[in-house]
Amino acid sequence: MFLIICSVFLLVNDPLPENKSVGIKDSKSSSTKKDRQLKKQKTKKENIQSEKNLLPPRIISSVVSPLPSEFAETSGKVDLKLKIDARGNVIKVEYINNPGPGLGPVAALKVVGLRFKPALYKGKPIASLVRYTFVFARPTPSTPNPTKETESLEEKSAIAISEVKKEDIIDVIGKRPLSSASDEVIRNRDFQLFPRKTSSDLLLLVPHLHISQHSGSGKGHQIFLRGFDAEHGQDINISFNGVGVNEPSHIHGMGYTDLHFIIPLAVKKIKVMKGPYGVRFGNFATAGSLEFFLKDRLESSFVAFEQGNFSQSTWTAAFAPKFESFDTWAILQKFSTDGFTANSSWQGIRSLYRISKGFKGGRIHLTINGYFSDWNSVDAIPARLVDNKELGFYDGIDHSDGGDSSRLSISTGFRKKEKSRKYNFNLFYLRRKSTIFTNYTYFLKNPDEGDQTRQADNRHVLGGRLEMKRYFNPALGKIIWLYGLNFRHDQIVSKLGNSEERVVHEQLIDSSGGIANSGIYSQLEFRPCKWFRTIAGLRHDYFFFDSAGWQNTYLPSGALNEKIEVEGTSFRSFFQPKLSLIFTPWKDLDIFLNSGSGFHSINYREAVLNNARDIPLAWSGEAGWRWKQGKYLNLAGSIWGTWMESEIFFDPYLGRSVDTGSSRREGVEVEMRLNLQKWLRFFADASYTRARLIESNEHIPNTPKYLFNGGFTFFHKFKNSGELISNSSLRGSFRTRYIGKRQLAAGKFSEAAFLVDLLISYKIRQYNFCLSINNLFDQQWKDSQFYYRSRAKLSEPDSGIEGYHFTAGTPFSIKLSLQIDLP
């Protein structure tokens, strides 16, 4: 009711411009009532851009190269928008006007060499967005503080350099307001300090997240976060460039997520939100959400080569031509490896193409993503055979396991920012196919042909999102209203069969169906004062399921119901409230109190067969804090808890959902970022999780209790140190990872692991050399670990043997790469 009343109030009131930004002054405009109100608001102490506390950036040096001969006699002015970071570097350039062919791009390239003293707020350097005029003309004597060298260069280049005035400030870029202690953004600087050659490297950058890999390198990751064994994505909402990656009702399990299509070099940032507190996220956002964002432009075209042990090979070519009116780039990547386990391999190709066009306050884009791979692997092997020396640590039993995966997505999007509102729209089409061959129990169920299964999923997906954010400044305080809708429709063909050497001899599931999901959401953020804000949201999701076909279903007793017709339709509908309270008792300290609910959907066949089965909700709460001490120390911590109405997961072999009852999870997370020197940083993330089933009070299987990730990163740029290393840079990281014991079935525990990784990168001119080492000390460790009954050979009892099973973790792995930037 609160949201409805506030929404009506906001709709009948005209929004005022957001008081966060300072516009470019126009002396000719007359003063209106709204202008006077805005002027009064700018005098408040909390206004970060007040005249009293803000000093504009100032040019301190420039690197000016001669203009191309065709522009030597050109005259004119190009208005540019420069993004200047807190160190005074120009990191982004956009031209507002273009008086002649080619002038805009030339001006944009020239100002990249400018060096600024950054904007200051209360004496501290901050990032800023400024308007800057580039003049194609003979320099005048008014050029400030010129040296003889600078004068001669300016005369040859026909460039006039001027100072930036306070009225040229468009915006001051402060820290992004957070909604929880675990809400953060992983940006390009973090990428550069760690290896980011694969999607696994990107996931390892997320604090308190652990990944595991079994059934081959090409299969989707098993993801662990906040006490959830997310079963390849079941409890983590993941999107890439606005395209939902989780696959509802996948034959292998709910929310199956294959991230191997990602080319990390094209990723600009990752937004992380743990817990179900974001109103924008619906299905699968129980443990949290990850959003991958692509770059609008690449710095340059390049080629890259990577080689490593186990015949690892990756070839990458990026093409980024410079056009005046739009940005475009394309990347093609081919990869292959023989793998480190017996008779394993993985090879494939990735491609990305993006074209976008910026305009005043907005940008529109079209992105095409293609991917195909196939792999061979060994599945989890019995530890008893390794202990008896009957199998090697990296050996396998069924060497025909593996699969193939393909993906084609086409997406378009539009975003625009005005003074009082923001728009965001995206639409995508996805074609996805995957086939997975697995054999967990070997000869337990089928002594003659073996227990291998073939899981095939073929789908077409259409989805999108439309949302708006509006800003209001009533007398009581600032209000931000976010509202929108998202939709997705999956049309699916699912097949499951028993196979031998990848040849199906018995079909278990043959069905087709669809899941249509639409969600509407609204959220109000109210900031009555500078030390407190509240965020209240409500989301409603609607699901429509339809199914045609049949399946064999194993009952809980173990009896088999053969060829049950799965025909019909079904629907589900429910609300999810969200609430956050954020306190800032003093500068640089935020205290968060969050609560909300999330969910993951059920299989479409299960929804049709069992209309009484509801989609279970997860209810979560969190208390956390984040404290920043200048630019040297950043600390964060949280205590959280999640109650799940019902732990439901889909078992592909049984052909039905398994319900283990309600559950609860509690945990503690801490993270620290410490700048020891300008060139050296220390980081550490640690978490403790307790996860239990309520009815039985047993541990939830496969939940890591302790996780730790920590180490050092360094970066040094060489300047004026001789011709050989001048303007070159050295960066690297030394990272340790600890994965604690996990509770398995029957009261058993997995083994812990402690790993060390190393990255060293050196860049000089257009050449970038990189050395990446995983598992530096070559620890023999177990990655995926399970406890169940299997029959590994026919000489074992017909009923099988209960015991530990595991997939081997990556041994010492070294990669050498070279990237060459092209002119």
C-alpha positions in Angstrom: 0.0 0.0 0.0 2.9 2.3 0.8 4.3 1.8 -2.7 0.9 2.4 -4.4 0.3 5.7 -2.5 3.8 7.0 -3.2 3.6 6.0 -6.9 0.3 7.9 -7.3 1.9 10.9 -5.5 4.9 10.9 -7.8 2.8 10.5 -11.0 0.8 13.7 -10.2 3.9 15.8 -9.4 6.3 17.1 -12.0 9.8 15.8 -11.3 12.6 18.3 -10.6 16.1 17.8 -12.1 18.3 15.7 -10.0 20.4 17.9 -7.7 23.4 15.6 -8.1 24.7 17.3 -11.3 25.8 20.8 -12.3 24.7 21.7 -15.8 26.6 24.0 -18.2 25.7 27.6 -17.5 23.7 29.6 -20.0 23.8 33.3 -19.3 21.0 34.1 -21.8 18.4 31.9 -20.1 15.9 33.7 -17.8 15.4 32.7 -14.2 12.2 30.7 -13.6 10.7 29.4 -10.5 12.1 26.0 -11.1 15.6 27.5 -11.6 15.4 29.3 -8.3 14.3 26.1 -6.5 17.2 24.3 -8.0 19.6 27.1 -7.1 18.5 26.9 -3.5 19.0 23.1 -3.4 22.5 23.5 -4.6 23.4 25.5 -1.5 22.8 22.6 0.8 25.7 21.1 2.6 25.1 17.6 1.2 25.5 18.9 -2.4 28.8 17.5 -3.6 29.2 20.1 -6.3 28.8 23.2 -4.2 30.7 26.3 -5.3 32.5 26.4 -2.0 33.9 22.9 -1.9 34.5 22.1 -5.6 37.5 23.1 -7.7 37.6 22.2 -11.4 40.3 20.1 -13.0 43.3 22.0 -14.5 45.6 21.2 -17.4 49.2 20.7 -16.2 50.8 19.0 -19.3 50.0 17.8 -22.7 51.4 15.4 -25.2 50.7 17.0 -28.6 51.5 15.3 -31.9 51.3 16.9 -35.3 48.0 16.9 -37.1 47.6 14.8 -40.2 48.5 16.8 -43.3 44.9 17.0 -44.5 43.9 19.0 -41.4 46.9 21.3 -41.3 45.0 24.3 -42.5 41.7 23.4 -40.9 39.9 25.8 -38.6 37.0 25.1 -36.3 36.0 24.0 -32.8 34.9 20.6 -31.5 33.1 20.5 -28.2 34.1 17.3 -26.3 32.9 15.6 -23.1 35.9 14.3 -21.1 35.8 11.8 -18.3 38.8 12.5 -16.0 39.7 10.1 -13.3 40.9 11.0 -9.8 44.5 10.8 -11.0 44.0 13.4 -13.7 44.0 11.0 -16.7 41.5 11.3 -19.6 39.9 7.9 -19.6 36.9 8.5 -22.0 36.2 11.1 -24.7 32.9 11.8 -26.6 32.4 14.7 -29.0 29.3 16.7 -28.7 29.4 18.4 -32.0 31.4 17.7 -35.2 31.9 20.8 -37.4 33.5 19.0 -40.3 34.3 15.5 -41.7 36.9 13.7 -39.5 37.4 16.6 -37.1 35.6 14.9 -34.2 37.6 11.7 -34.2 40.9 13.6 -34.6 40.1 15.9 -31.7 39.1 13.0 -29.5 42.4 11.3 -30.2 44.4 14.4 -29.5 43.0 15.2 -26.1 43.8 11.7 -24.7 47.3 13.0 -24.2 46.2 15.8 -21.9 47.2 15.6 -18.3 45.0 17.3 -15.6 45.3 18.1 -12.0 42.0 16.4 -11.0 38.9 18.1 -9.7 39.0 18.6 -5.9 36.1 18.3 -3.5 37.0 19.4 0.0 40.6 19.2 -1.0 40.4 15.5 -2.1 40.8 14.5 -5.8 37.7 13.0 -7.4 36.7 11.9 -10.9 34.8 14.4 -13.0 33.0 14.9 -16.3 33.8 18.2 -18.1 33.1 20.0 -21.3 36.2 20.9 -23.2 36.6 22.8 -26.5 39.2 21.7 -28.9 40.3 24.4 -31.4 41.8 23.8 -34.8 43.7 27.1 -35.0 47.1 28.7 -34.7 48.0 29.1 -31.0 47.7 32.4 -29.3 50.1 33.9 -26.7 47.5 33.3 -24.0 48.4 29.6 -23.8 49.1 29.2 -20.0 52.7 28.5 -18.9 54.0 27.2 -22.2 57.5 25.8 -22.5 59.6 26.2 -25.7 59.0 22.6 -26.6 55.3 22.8 -26.1 55.1 26.0 -28.1 56.8 24.5 -31.1 54.6 21.4 -31.0 51.5 23.5 -30.8 52.6 25.6 -33.7 53.1 22.5 -35.9 49.9 21.0 -34.7 47.7 24.1 -35.0 46.0 23.3 -31.6 44.9 25.9 -29.1 44.8 24.6 -25.5 42.7 26.3 -22.9 41.9 25.9 -19.2 38.8 24.2 -17.9 36.5 26.5 -16.0 34.1 25.7 -13.2 31.1 26.3 -15.5 32.5 23.6 -17.8 31.8 20.9 -15.2 29.0 18.6 -16.3 29.1 16.1 -13.5 31.2 15.0 -10.6 31.5 11.2 -10.3 31.2 10.2 -6.7 31.1 6.7 -5.4 28.0 4.6 -6.5 25.4 4.4 -3.7 25.3 0.9 -2.4 22.2 -1.0 -1.1 24.1 -3.7 0.9 27.5 -4.5 2.2 27.9 -7.2 -0.4 26.8 -5.0 -3.3 29.8 -4.0 -5.4 31.2 -3.6 -8.9 34.2 -5.4 -10.3 35.8 -3.1 -12.9 38.5 -3.1 -15.5 41.3 -2.4 -12.9 40.4 -5.6 -11.0 40.5 -7.5 -14.3 43.9 -6.3 -15.2 45.4 -7.4 -11.9 44.2 -11.0 -12.2 44.2 -13.6 -15.0 41.1 -13.2 -17.0 41.5 -15.6 -19.9 38.4 -17.7 -19.2 35.0 -17.3 -17.6 36.4 -19.2 -14.6 38.9 -16.4 -14.1 36.0 -13.9 -14.0 34.0 -15.9 -11.5 37.0 -16.1 -9.2 37.0 -12.3 -8.9 33.7 -12.4 -7.0 34.3 -12.3 -3.2 33.1 -15.4 -1.3 32.2 -17.3 -4.5 33.6 -20.8 -5.2 33.4 -22.7 -8.5 33.9 -26.4 -9.2 34.1 -28.3 -12.5 33.1 -31.9 -13.2 32.0 -33.9 -16.3 34.5 -32.0 -18.5 35.8 -28.5 -19.1 33.0 -27.5 -21.4 30.2 -28.2 -19.0 28.7 -25.4 -16.9 30.3 -24.6 -13.6 29.0 -25.8 -10.3 28.7 -22.5 -8.3 28.8 -22.2 -4.5 27.6 -18.9 -2.9 26.1 -18.1 0.5 25.5 -21.7 1.5 23.9 -22.7 -1.8 25.3 -25.4 -4.0 23.8 -23.5 -6.9 23.7 -26.7 -9.2 25.2 -24.9 -12.2 23.2 -21.7 -11.6 20.0 -22.8 -9.9 20.3 -20.1 -7.2 22.3 -17.3 -8.9 20.7 -15.0 -11.4 23.3 -14.3 -14.2 22.9 -12.1 -17.2 25.3 -11.1 -19.9 24.8 -7.8 -21.8 21.2 -7.9 -20.8 20.7 -11.5 -21.9 19.6 -14.0 -19.2 22.0 -16.9 -19.1 20.2 -19.2 -16.6 18.1 -21.8 -18.5 14.9 -22.7 -16.7 13.8 -26.4 -17.0 17.1 -27.5 -18.5 17.3 -31.3 -18.7 20.4 -31.3 -16.6 18.8 -29.2 -13.8 17.1 -26.0 -13.0 18.8 -22.8 -14.1 21.7 -24.5 -15.9 24.3 -21.9 -16.7 27.1 -22.3 -19.2 29.4 -19.2 -19.1 32.1 -20.6 -21.4 30.9 -18.4 -24.3 32.3 -15.3 -22.6 35.3 -13.6 -24.0 36.7 -11.9 -20.9 38.7 -9.2 -22.8 35.4 -7.7 -23.9 33.9 -7.5 -20.4 33.8 -3.9 -19.0 32.5 -4.7 -15.5 30.6 -7.2 -13.3 27.9 -6.0 -10.9 27.5 -8.3 -7.9 24.6 -8.3 -5.5 24.4 -11.1 -2.9 21.0 -12.0 -1.5 17.5 -11.5 -3.0 17.4 -7.8 -2.3 17.4 -6.4 -5.8 13.9 -5.8 -7.1 15.1 -6.1 -10.7 16.1 -9.7 -10.3 13.5 -12.5 -10.3 14.0 -16.1 -11.1 17.1 -17.8 -9.6 18.1 -14.7 -7.5 18.1 -16.5 -4.1 21.8 -16.5 -3.3 22.5 -13.4 -5.4 22.9 -12.0 -8.9 25.8 -11.3 -11.3 25.5 -8.9 -14.3 28.2 -8.9 -17.0 28.5 -5.7 -19.1 30.4 -5.3 -22.4 32.6 -2.5 -23.5 31.1 0.0 -25.9 34.5 0.4 -27.6 37.8 -1.3 -27.7 41.0 0.7 -27.2 42.5 -0.7 -30.4 42.5 -3.7 -32.8 44.8 -6.5 -31.6 45.9 -10.1 -32.0 46.7 -12.4 -29.1 48.3 -15.8 -28.8 48.3 -18.1 -25.7 50.1 -21.4 -25.2 50.3 -23.6 -22.1 50.9 -27.1 -20.9 48.3 -29.8 -21.6 48.4 -28.4 -25.2 46.4 -25.3 -24.2 46.1 -23.0 -27.1 44.1 -19.8 -27.7 44.1 -17.5 -30.7 42.3 -14.2 -30.6 41.8 -11.5 -33.2 40.0 -8.2 -32.4 39.0 -5.6 -35.0 38.1 -2.1 -33.8 38.0 0.4 -36.7 37.5 4.1 -35.8 34.4 5.7 -37.3 33.2 9.2 -36.8 29.5 8.5 -36.1 29.4 5.2 -34.3 31.5 2.6 -32.4 32.0 -0.9 -33.6 34.2 -3.9 -32.9 34.4 -7.6 -33.4 36.4 -10.4 -31.7 37.0 -14.0 -32.9 38.6 -16.6 -30.6 39.6 -20.2 -31.2 40.7 -22.4 -28.3 41.7 -26.0 -27.6 43.3 -28.2 -24.9 44.0 -31.9 -24.4 43.1 -31.5 -20.7 44.9 -32.9 -17.7 42.8 -36.0 -17.1 43.0 -39.2 -19.1 41.5 -39.1 -22.7 40.1 -35.6 -22.2 39.9 -32.7 -24.6 38.0 -29.4 -25.2 38.0 -27.2 -28.3 35.7 -24.6 -29.7 35.2 -21.1 -31.1 33.8 -17.8 -29.7 32.8 -14.7 -31.5 31.4 -11.3 -30.5 30.3 -8.4 -32.6 29.0 -5.1 -31.3 28.0 -1.8 -32.9 26.7 1.2 -30.9 26.0 4.8 -31.3 26.1 7.5 -28.7 24.1 10.6 -28.7 23.3 13.3 -26.1 22.6 11.5 -22.9 22.1 8.1 -24.4 23.4 5.1 -26.5 21.9 2.4 -28.6 23.6 -0.9 -29.5 23.3 -4.2 -31.4 25.3 -7.2 -30.2 25.7 -10.6 -31.8 27.4 -13.5 -29.8 28.2 -16.9 -31.2 29.8 -20.0 -29.5 30.4 -23.7 -30.2 32.4 -26.3 -28.3 32.7 -30.0 -27.8 34.6 -32.0 -25.2 35.5 -35.4 -23.9 36.0 -36.0 -20.2 36.1 -38.5 -17.4 33.4 -38.2 -14.7 33.8 -38.5 -11.0 35.8 -41.6 -10.1 35.6 -43.8 -6.9 38.3 -42.8 -4.3 38.4 -46.5 -3.3 40.0 -47.5 -6.7 42.6 -44.7 -6.4 43.4 -45.7 -2.8 43.9 -49.3 -4.1 46.2 -48.1 -6.9 43.7 -49.6 -9.4 43.2 -46.1 -10.9 45.5 -43.1 -11.2 44.5 -39.8 -9.6 43.9 -38.3 -13.1 42.4 -41.5 -14.7 38.8 -42.3 -15.5 36.4 -45.2 -16.1 34.0 -44.1 -18.9 36.1 -42.2 -21.4 33.1 -41.5 -23.7 31.6 -38.9 -21.3 31.6 -35.3 -22.5 29.2 -33.3 -24.8 28.8 -30.3 -27.0 27.3 -26.9 -26.6 26.3 -24.1 -29.0 24.9 -20.6 -28.6 23.7 -17.8 -30.8 22.3 -14.6 -29.3 21.2 -11.3 -30.9 20.5 -8.4 -28.5 19.7 -4.8 -28.9 19.4 -2.1 -26.2 18.8 1.5 -25.6 19.7 3.7 -22.6 19.3 7.4 -22.1 19.8 9.8 -19.2 18.0 13.1 -18.8 18.1 15.5 -15.9 15.2 13.9 -14.1 15.0 10.4 -15.5 16.8 7.4 -17.0 15.5 5.0 -19.6 16.7 1.4 -20.2 15.4 -1.0 -22.8 16.8 -4.2 -24.1 15.5 -7.1 -26.3 17.2 -10.4 -27.1 16.8 -13.6 -29.0 18.8 -16.7 -28.0 19.2 -20.0 -29.8 20.8 -22.6 -27.5 21.6 -26.3 -27.8 23.5 -28.6 -25.4 24.2 -32.4 -25.1 25.8 -33.9 -22.0 26.9 -37.5 -21.6 27.5 -38.5 -17.9 28.1 -41.7 -16.0 28.1 -41.4 -12.3 27.4 -45.0 -11.2 29.1 -46.9 -14.0 27.4 -50.4 -13.9 25.0 -50.2 -11.0 21.7 -49.9 -12.9 22.6 -51.4 -16.3 25.4 -54.0 -15.9 25.4 -54.9 -19.6 25.4 -51.4 -21.3 26.6 -49.2 -18.3 24.8 -46.3 -16.7 25.8 -43.5 -19.1 22.9 -41.1 -19.9 22.5 -38.6 -22.7 20.9 -35.3 -21.7 19.8 -33.2 -24.7 18.3 -29.7 -24.5 17.3 -27.6 -27.5 15.6 -24.2 -27.0 14.6 -20.9 -28.5 14.4 -17.9 -26.1 12.9 -14.4 -26.5 13.2 -11.9 -23.7 13.6 -8.3 -22.8 13.4 -5.6 -20.2 11.9 -2.1 -20.1 12.5 0.2 -17.1 12.6 3.8 -16.0 14.2 5.6 -13.1 12.8 9.0 -12.1 14.2 11.6 -9.7 12.2 13.9 -7.5 13.2 16.6 -5.0 10.2 17.4 -2.8 10.5 19.3 0.4 10.9 16.2 2.6 13.9 14.9 0.7 15.1 13.2 -2.4 13.1 10.4 -4.0 14.2 8.0 -6.7 11.5 5.9 -8.3 12.4 2.8 -10.3 9.8 0.8 -12.1 9.9 -1.7 -15.0 9.0 -5.0 -16.4 10.9 -8.0 -17.8 9.7 -11.0 -19.8 11.2 -14.2 -21.1 9.8 -17.1 -23.0 11.7 -20.4 -23.5 10.4 -23.0 -26.0 12.2 -26.2 -25.1 12.7 -29.7 -26.4 14.0 -32.1 -23.7 15.4 -35.6 -24.1 16.9 -38.0 -21.7 18.1 -41.5 -22.6 20.3 -44.3 -21.4 23.3 -44.7 -23.7 26.5 -46.6 -24.2 29.5 -45.0 -25.9 27.1 -42.1 -26.7 24.6 -44.3 -28.5 21.1 -44.2 -27.0 19.5 -47.6 -26.4 16.6 -46.5 -24.2 14.6 -43.3 -24.2 13.5 -42.0 -20.7 12.2 -38.5 -21.5 10.9 -37.1 -24.7 9.0 -33.9 -24.3 8.6 -30.4 -25.5 7.2 -27.4 -23.7 7.5 -23.8 -22.8 7.9 -21.5 -19.9 6.7 -17.9 -20.1 7.7 -15.6 -17.3 6.8 -12.0 -16.9 7.8 -9.8 -13.9 6.8 -6.3 -13.0 8.5 -4.3 -10.2 8.5 -1.0 -8.5 11.0 0.5 -6.0 11.1 3.7 -4.1 14.4 5.1 -2.6 13.8 7.9 -0.1 16.6 10.1 1.2 15.2 12.5 3.8 18.7 13.5 5.1 22.3 12.8 4.3 22.7 10.1 7.0 19.7 7.9 6.2 18.0 6.4 3.2 15.5 3.6 2.7 14.7 1.4 -0.3 11.3 -0.3 -0.5 10.4 -2.5 -3.4 7.8 -5.0 -4.6 8.0 -7.5 -7.4 5.4 -9.7 -8.9 6.2 -12.7 -11.1 3.8 -14.7 -13.3 4.7 -18.1 -14.8 2.9 -20.0 -17.5 3.9 -23.7 -18.2 2.9 -25.9 -21.0 4.1 -29.4 -21.9 3.6 -32.2 -24.5 5.2 -35.6 -24.6 6.0 -38.3 -22.1 8.6 -39.4 -19.5 9.5 -42.4 -17.3 9.3 -41.4 -13.7 10.9 -43.1 -10.7 8.8 -43.0 -7.7 10.3 -42.3 -4.2 9.9 -46.0 -3.5 12.2 -46.8 -6.5 9.4 -48.2 -8.7 9.3 -47.1 -12.3 6.3 -45.6 -13.9 6.8 -46.0 -17.6 5.7 -43.6 -20.3 3.6 -41.2 -18.3 2.0 -38.7 -20.6 2.9 -35.1 -19.7 0.2 -33.0 -21.4 -1.3 -29.8 -20.2 -0.8 -26.3 -18.9 -0.3 -24.7 -15.5 0.5 -21.3 -14.0 2.0 -19.8 -10.9 1.8 -16.2 -9.5 3.4 -14.6 -6.4 4.8 -11.4 -4.9 8.3 -10.7 -3.4 8.8 -7.7 -1.1 12.2 -6.1 -0.6 13.3 -3.6 2.1 16.6 -1.9 2.9 17.6 0.6 5.5 21.0 2.4 5.0 22.5 4.5 7.7 25.6 6.8 7.3 26.4 7.9 10.9 29.6 9.5 9.8 31.6 10.0 6.6 32.7 6.9 4.7 30.8 4.5 7.0 27.6 2.8 5.8 25.4 0.4 7.8 23.0 -1.8 6.0 19.8 -3.6 7.1 18.3 -5.7 4.3 15.4 -8.1 3.9 13.6 -9.7 1.0 12.5 -12.8 -0.8 13.6 -14.7 -3.9 13.0 -17.9 -5.7 13.9 -20.4 -8.4 11.3 -21.9 -10.6 10.4 -25.5 -11.1 10.6 -27.8 -14.1 7.8 -27.3 -16.6 6.9 -31.0 -16.6 6.7 -31.1 -12.8 4.5 -28.0 -12.9 2.0 -29.7 -15.2 2.1 -33.1 -13.5 1.7 -31.5 -10.0 -0.5 -28.4 -9.9 -0.4 -28.5 -6.1 3.4 -27.8 -6.0 4.1 -24.2 -5.4 7.3 -22.4 -6.3 9.1 -22.2 -3.0 10.3 -18.8 -1.8 13.6 -18.0 0.0 13.3 -15.3 2.7 16.6 -13.5 3.6 17.9 -10.9 6.0 21.3 -9.2 6.3 23.0 -6.7 8.6 26.3 -5.3 7.2 28.7 -2.4 7.1 31.2 -0.9 4.7 33.9 1.5 5.8 36.4 3.3 3.7 39.4 5.1 5.2 40.6 7.5 2.6 42.1 5.8 -0.4 44.1 3.3 1.7 41.6 1.0 3.4 38.2 -0.5 2.5 36.5 -2.9 4.9 33.2 -4.6 4.7 31.3 -7.3 6.6 27.9 -8.8 7.0 25.9 -11.3 9.0 23.1 -12.9 7.0 20.5 -15.6 7.1 18.2 -17.3 4.6 15.2 -19.5 5.2 14.0 -21.6 2.3 10.4 -22.8 2.3 11.4 -26.0 0.5 14.6 -27.3 -0.9 13.5 -28.6 -4.4 15.9 -29.7 -7.1 15.3 -31.6 -10.3 17.0 -35.0 -10.7 17.3 -35.7 -14.4 17.8 -39.5 -13.9 14.7 -39.8 -11.7 12.7 -37.6 -14.1 11.1 -35.7 -11.2 11.8 -33.1 -8.6 13.1 -34.1 -5.2 11.9 -32.2 -2.1 14.2 -32.4 1.0 12.0 -30.0 3.1 12.6 -26.5 4.4 16.1 -25.2 5.3 18.0 -22.5 6.9 21.4 -20.9 6.2 23.4 -18.5 8.3 26.8 -17.0 7.6 29.4 -14.3 8.2 31.4 -12.5 5.5 34.3 -10.1 5.7 36.5 -8.5 3.1 39.4 -6.1 3.1 41.2 -4.0 0.5 44.4 -2.3 1.8 46.7 -0.1 -0.3 50.1 -0.6 1.3 51.9 1.5 -1.3 50.9 3.3 -4.4 52.0 0.3 -6.4 51.1 -2.5 -3.9 47.7 -3.6 -2.6 46.6 -6.4 -0.2 43.2 -8.1 -0.4 41.4 -10.7 1.7 37.9 -12.3 1.6 36.7 -14.8 4.2 33.3 -16.4 4.9 31.7 -18.9 7.3 28.5 -20.7 6.4 26.2 -23.0 8.4 23.5 -24.7 6.3 21.0 -27.2 7.7 17.7 -28.9 6.8 15.1 -27.9 9.4 13.1 -31.1 9.7 16.1 -33.5 10.1 18.6 -30.9 11.4 21.1 -32.5 9.0 23.7 -30.5 7.0 22.7 -29.4 3.5 25.0 -31.5 1.3 27.9 -30.0 -0.6 27.9 -26.6 1.2 31.4 -25.2 1.9 31.7 -24.1 5.5 34.9 -22.0 5.2 36.1 -20.0 2.1 39.1 -17.7 1.9 40.7 -15.8 -0.9 43.6 -13.4 -0.4 46.9 -12.1 -1.7 48.7 -9.2 -3.2 48.4 -7.2 -6.4 51.0 -4.7 -7.7 51.2 -2.3 -10.5 54.2 -0.1 -11.5 54.5 2.2 -14.5 58.0 3.0 -15.7 58.6 6.6 -16.8 61.7 8.2 -18.2 63.8 5.2 -17.3 65.5 4.8 -20.6 64.3 4.2 -24.1 63.8 0.5 -23.6 61.3 0.6 -20.8 60.0 4.2 -20.9 56.2 4.3 -20.7 56.0 0.6 -20.0 54.2 -1.1 -17.1 54.5 -4.1 -14.9 51.6 -5.6 -13.1 50.8 -8.9 -11.3 49.1 -10.8 -8.5 49.9 -13.4 -6.0 46.6 -15.1 -4.9 45.8 -17.8 -2.3 42.6 -19.8 -2.1 41.3 -22.0 0.6 38.2 -24.2 0.2 37.1 -25.8 3.4 35.5 -29.1 4.0 32.0 -29.7 2.7 29.3 -31.8 4.3 28.4 -34.6 2.0 25.7 -37.3 2.2 25.5 -39.8 5.1 27.4 -37.5 7.5 30.6 -37.6 5.4 32.9 -34.6 4.7 35.0 -33.7 1.7 38.7 -32.8 1.8 39.8 -29.2 2.0 42.2 -27.6 -0.5 44.7 -24.7 -0.4 45.9 -23.3 -3.7 48.3 -20.6 -4.9 48.1 -18.7 -8.2 50.5 -16.3 -9.8 50.1 -13.7 -12.6 52.8 -11.4 -14.1 52.1 -9.1 -17.0 54.5 -6.6 -18.7 53.4 -4.1 -21.3 55.7 -2.0 -23.5 54.5 0.0 -26.4 51.9 -2.2 -28.3 53.1 -5.5 -26.8 51.6 -7.1 -23.7 53.3 -10.2 -22.3 51.6 -12.3 -19.7 52.6 -15.3 -17.5 49.8 -17.0 -15.7 50.3 -20.0 -13.3 47.5 -21.8 -11.5 48.3 -24.2 -8.6 51.8 -22.8 -8.3 53.0 -25.6 -5.9 51.3 -28.4 -7.8 49.0 -29.5 -5.0 47.1 -32.7 -5.7 43.6 -31.8 -4.7 40.1 -32.9 -5.3 37.7 -30.5 -7.0 34.1 -31.9 -7.1 33.5 -34.4 -4.3 30.5 -36.6 -3.6 29.5 -39.6 -1.4 27.1 -42.1 -3.0 26.7 -45.7 -4.1 28.3 -47.0 -7.4 29.5 -50.1 -9.1 32.8 -49.3 -10.7 33.4 -52.8 -12.1 31.4 -56.0 -12.6 33.4 -57.8 -9.9 31.9 -55.5 -7.3 28.6 -56.5 -5.6 25.4 -56.0 -7.7 24.1 -53.5 -5.1 27.3 -51.4 -5.5 29.5 -49.9 -2.8 28.9 -46.6 -1.0 32.0 -44.3 -1.0 33.7 -41.1 -1.9 33.9 -40.0 -5.5 35.8 -37.0 -6.9 37.0 -35.2 -10.0 40.7 -34.2 -9.9 41.5 -30.5 -9.5 43.7 -28.7 -11.9 47.4 -29.5 -11.3 50.3 -27.1 -12.0 49.2 -25.1 -15.1 51.2 -22.5 -16.9 50.2 -20.2 -19.7 52.2 -17.7 -21.7 50.4 -15.1 -23.8 51.3 -12.2 -26.1 48.9 -9.5 -27.1 49.9 -7.1 -29.9 47.9 -3.9 -30.3 47.5 -2.9 -34.0 47.7 0.7 -35.2 
